[in-house]
Amino acid sequence: MPILTRRAFAAGLTALALPSIIRPARAAPRTLTVASLLGDDKPETKIWLKVRDLVEAKLPGRFDFRIVGNAALGGEKEVAEGIRLDSIQASLSTMSVLSAWVPETQLFDLPFVFRDRDHVRRATSGPIGDEFKQTLTGQGFVTLGFINYGARHLLAKEAVTTPEGVAEKRIRVIQSPLHVELWKAYGALPTPIPITETYNALKTGVVDMMDLTKSAYAGFRLYEVVPYLIETAHIWATGAVYLSAGFWNSLADDEKTVFAAAISEGSAYFDELMQADETVSMEAAKAAGGQTIVPEDRDSWAQGAESVWTALAPKVGGIERIKALAAL
């Protein structure tokens, strides 16, 4: 056989062997930064551990979840701004904070609208919930699920049992017009303060009281500075589970399907965790000297908030829409 032919033959064998030797390098996992206000033991972080595991099971090695807890990336407002800038790719937020961008979501935040958890679930899983998902997504918050943080209760340094007890008191409120209007209706002096600054504000006397869910009451150890939790349950704190638009739009269709399913399952998991966490949280608060107070004549609290429905009606679709939601 001529030398050239032998060389060509050898070269052909080498070429055939190359695919078994040289393999394409595996793509590095894509990083997404996830912000949580609380620690690893709280539902706010556990939901993302669940989502991470569900995504990894379907898309192994594609994503690296960097879950940053204990409000290290800021409070809800700062995180929401980070989501819009795509410096943060995933988080949770109360509707109260997101209403700064989507005012109509205040419908879910109105006082004394929801009776219980099941009432909230019916609202978020129905047409109004679907509408809000689309509207929030249009503002850069790709909302794939809703969660229930539980009811908000009044937290105070003294045993306040009637609406008159908050008159002239300085109360920390969420940075939301609705919450400002609510406490003005009772004659209180609303002071917007980020959640990360509330402990010191209460300790130093900048404010006298605030409102929050039972889980977060213990999560932020607020029973050390406001030992009384008055069970007003004036607002059921609905939240959104969202991704940044930049991150979402970068996903392939199969990846979007996996994330949507994982967040849907994670949202249901969060609600289960939150109910269990409320019990543990109040036991911890009680052990540290916190006290739970049942308010006198809860109807008087509800009547005092009626003016908020009237004031917010134009922003949330009208008073009839509010009444329909309350009767759902």
C-alpha positions in Angstrom: 0.0 0.0 0.0 1.5 3.4 -0.9 2.8 5.5 2.1 0.3 8.4 1.4 -2.6 6.0 1.5 -1.4 4.5 4.8 -1.1 8.0 6.3 -4.5 8.9 5.1 -5.9 5.7 6.5 -4.2 6.4 9.9 -5.6 10.0 9.8 -9.0 8.6 9.2 -8.8 6.3 12.2 -7.6 9.2 14.4 -10.6 11.3 13.3 -13.0 8.5 14.1 -11.4 8.1 17.5 -11.6 11.8 18.5 -15.3 11.9 19.5 -14.7 9.2 22.1 -11.8 11.2 23.5 -12.9 14.9 23.2 -16.2 15.7 24.8 -17.8 19.1 25.0 -17.3 20.9 28.3 -20.3 20.9 30.6 -21.8 24.4 30.9 -21.3 26.1 34.3 -24.4 26.4 36.4 -26.2 29.7 36.1 -26.3 31.7 39.3 -29.4 33.2 40.7 -29.4 35.3 43.8 -32.4 34.7 46.1 -33.2 37.2 48.9 -34.9 36.2 52.2 -35.6 38.4 55.1 -35.2 35.7 57.7 -33.0 32.7 58.6 -32.7 29.2 57.4 -35.3 28.0 60.0 -38.1 30.2 58.7 -40.6 29.5 55.9 -39.3 32.6 54.0 -36.0 30.7 53.4 -37.3 27.1 53.5 -39.5 27.8 50.5 -36.4 28.5 48.4 -34.6 25.4 49.6 -37.7 23.5 48.4 -37.8 25.3 45.0 -34.0 24.7 44.6 -34.4 21.0 45.2 -37.3 20.7 42.8 -35.5 22.5 40.0 -32.3 20.5 40.6 -34.3 17.3 40.3 -35.6 18.3 36.9 -32.7 20.3 35.6 -29.6 18.8 37.3 -26.6 21.1 37.4 -28.1 24.0 35.4 -28.7 26.5 38.3 -26.8 27.6 41.4 -29.2 29.1 43.9 -27.4 31.6 46.1 -29.9 32.0 48.9 -29.0 35.1 51.1 -31.0 35.2 54.3 -31.5 37.5 57.4 -32.2 40.6 55.2 -28.6 40.9 54.2 -29.7 42.3 50.9 -32.1 44.8 52.5 -35.8 45.0 53.4 -38.7 44.2 51.1 -38.6 47.5 49.3 -34.9 47.3 48.6 -35.2 43.7 47.4 -38.1 44.7 45.1 -35.9 47.4 43.6 -33.1 44.9 43.2 -35.5 42.5 41.4 -36.5 45.3 38.9 -32.8 45.9 38.3 -32.1 42.2 38.0 -29.3 42.4 40.7 -31.5 40.0 42.6 -33.3 37.2 40.7 -35.8 35.8 43.1 -37.6 36.6 46.4 -40.9 37.0 48.2 -42.8 40.2 49.0 -46.0 41.3 50.7 -48.5 42.9 48.5 -48.2 45.9 50.7 -44.7 46.7 49.4 -45.5 45.8 45.8 -48.5 48.2 45.8 -46.0 51.0 45.4 -45.7 49.8 41.8 -49.1 48.2 41.3 -51.6 50.2 43.5 -54.6 48.0 42.7 -53.0 45.1 44.6 -54.0 47.0 47.8 -57.3 45.2 47.3 -55.7 42.1 49.0 -54.4 44.3 51.8 -57.6 46.1 52.9 -58.4 45.7 56.6 -61.1 43.3 57.7 -61.8 42.0 54.2 -60.6 38.4 54.7 -62.1 36.1 57.3 -59.5 33.3 57.3 -56.9 31.5 55.3 -59.4 29.7 53.1 -60.9 33.0 52.2 -57.5 34.3 51.1 -56.8 31.1 49.1 -60.1 31.4 47.2 -59.2 35.0 46.2 -55.6 34.4 45.2 -56.4 31.3 43.2 -59.3 33.0 41.3 -59.6 35.6 38.5 -58.4 38.4 40.7 -55.2 36.5 41.5 -54.6 35.8 37.8 -55.2 39.5 37.0 -52.7 40.6 39.6 -50.1 38.1 38.4 -50.2 39.6 35.0 -50.1 43.2 36.3 -47.2 42.5 38.6 -45.3 40.7 35.8 -45.8 43.8 33.7 -43.9 45.8 36.3 -40.9 43.5 36.4 -42.1 41.2 39.1 -42.7 37.8 37.4 -45.2 36.4 39.8 -45.6 32.6 39.7 -47.4 32.1 43.0 -49.1 33.7 46.0 -48.4 32.9 49.7 -50.1 33.6 53.0 -48.0 35.1 55.7 -50.9 35.0 58.2 -52.9 37.7 59.8 -51.3 41.0 61.0 -51.8 41.8 64.6 -51.1 44.9 66.7 -47.8 44.7 68.7 -47.5 47.1 71.6 -45.6 47.9 74.8 -48.8 47.9 76.8 -52.0 45.9 76.7 -54.1 47.9 74.2 -57.5 46.3 73.7 -59.6 49.0 72.1 -59.1 51.3 69.1 -59.0 54.3 71.5 -55.8 52.8 72.9 -53.8 53.6 69.8 -54.8 57.3 69.6 -51.8 59.7 69.6 -49.4 56.7 69.7 -46.5 56.6 67.2 -46.9 53.4 65.2 -44.4 51.9 62.7 -46.1 51.2 59.4 -45.1 49.6 56.1 -44.2 52.1 53.5 -47.7 51.9 52.0 -50.4 54.6 51.8 -53.0 52.0 52.8 -51.3 51.3 56.1 -50.8 55.0 56.8 -54.6 55.6 56.2 -55.5 52.6 58.4 -53.8 53.8 61.5 -54.7 57.5 60.9 -58.3 56.3 61.0 -57.7 55.2 64.7 -56.0 58.5 65.5 -52.5 57.0 65.6 -49.4 58.7 64.2 -48.1 56.5 61.4 -44.3 56.4 60.8 -43.0 54.4 57.8 -39.9 52.5 58.8 -38.2 49.5 57.0 -38.7 46.2 58.8 -35.0 45.8 59.4 -35.0 49.0 61.5 -38.1 48.3 63.6 -36.4 46.6 66.5 -34.2 49.6 67.3 -37.0 52.1 66.6 -39.2 50.4 69.2 -36.3 49.9 71.7 -35.3 53.6 71.5 -38.8 55.0 71.6 -38.9 56.3 68.0 -42.2 54.5 67.8 -44.5 52.9 70.4 -46.1 50.1 68.5 -46.4 48.3 65.1 -48.3 45.5 63.4 -46.9 42.2 62.1 -47.6 38.5 61.7 -47.0 36.1 64.5 -44.2 34.3 62.6 -42.3 37.5 62.0 -43.0 38.8 65.5 -40.8 35.9 66.8 -38.5 35.9 63.8 -37.4 39.4 64.5 -37.5 38.8 68.3 -39.8 41.8 68.7 -41.3 40.4 71.8 -38.2 41.8 73.5 -39.3 45.3 72.8 -43.1 45.0 72.3 -44.2 42.3 74.7 -48.0 42.4 73.9 -49.5 40.9 70.8 -53.1 42.0 70.4 -55.0 39.6 68.1 -56.7 42.1 65.9 -56.1 40.1 62.7 -56.9 43.3 60.8 -55.1 42.4 57.6 -54.3 39.0 56.1 -50.8 39.4 54.7 -50.8 38.1 51.2 -47.4 37.8 49.4 -46.1 37.2 45.9 -43.4 34.7 44.9 -41.5 36.3 42.1 -38.5 36.2 39.7 -36.9 39.1 38.0 -38.0 39.7 34.4 -34.4 39.6 33.2 -33.8 36.2 34.6 -37.2 34.8 33.6 -36.8 36.1 30.0 -33.4 34.4 29.7 -34.9 30.9 30.5 -35.7 28.4 27.8 -39.3 27.2 27.6 -38.6 23.9 29.4 -36.8 25.8 32.2 -39.8 28.2 32.6 -42.1 25.2 32.9 -39.9 23.7 35.6 -39.6 26.9 37.6 -43.3 27.6 37.4 -44.2 24.1 38.7 -41.5 24.3 41.5 -42.8 27.7 42.7 -46.4 26.5 42.6 -45.4 23.5 44.8 -43.2 25.7 46.9 -46.0 28.2 47.6 -48.3 25.4 49.0 -45.3 24.2 51.1 -44.8 27.7 52.4 -48.4 27.9 53.6 -48.1 24.6 55.5 -44.8 25.7 57.1 -46.3 29.1 58.1 -49.2 27.6 60.0 -46.8 25.4 61.9 -44.4 28.2 62.4 -47.0 30.5 64.0 -47.5 27.9 66.8 -43.8 27.6 67.4 -43.3 31.3 67.2 -45.9 32.1 69.8 -44.5 29.5 72.1 -41.1 31.1 71.8 -42.6 34.6 72.4 -44.4 33.3 75.5 -41.3 31.7 76.9 -39.5 35.0 76.6 -42.2 37.0 78.4 -44.5 37.9 75.5 -48.2 38.0 76.1 -51.2 37.4 73.7 -54.2 39.6 74.3 -57.7 39.2 72.8 -59.1 42.7 72.0 -62.3 43.9 73.4 -65.2 44.2 70.9 -63.4 43.3 67.6 -66.3 44.8 65.7 -65.3 48.3 66.9 -61.9 47.8 65.3 -63.6 46.8 62.0 -65.9 49.8 62.1 -63.0 52.1 62.6 -61.4 50.9 59.4 -64.4 51.5 57.2 -63.1 54.8 56.1 -60.1 53.0 54.6 -62.4 51.1 52.2 -63.9 54.3 51.1 -60.6 56.1 50.6 -59.0 53.2 48.7 -62.0 52.2 46.6 -61.0 54.3 43.5 -57.6 52.7 43.4 -58.7 49.1 43.7 -61.7 48.9 41.4 -64.5 50.5 43.4 -66.4 49.8 46.6 -68.6 47.1 45.0 -65.4 45.1 44.1 -64.3 45.3 47.7 -67.6 44.1 49.0 -67.7 41.3 46.5 -64.2 40.1 47.7 -65.3 40.3 51.3 -68.3 38.2 50.6 -66.4 35.6 48.5 
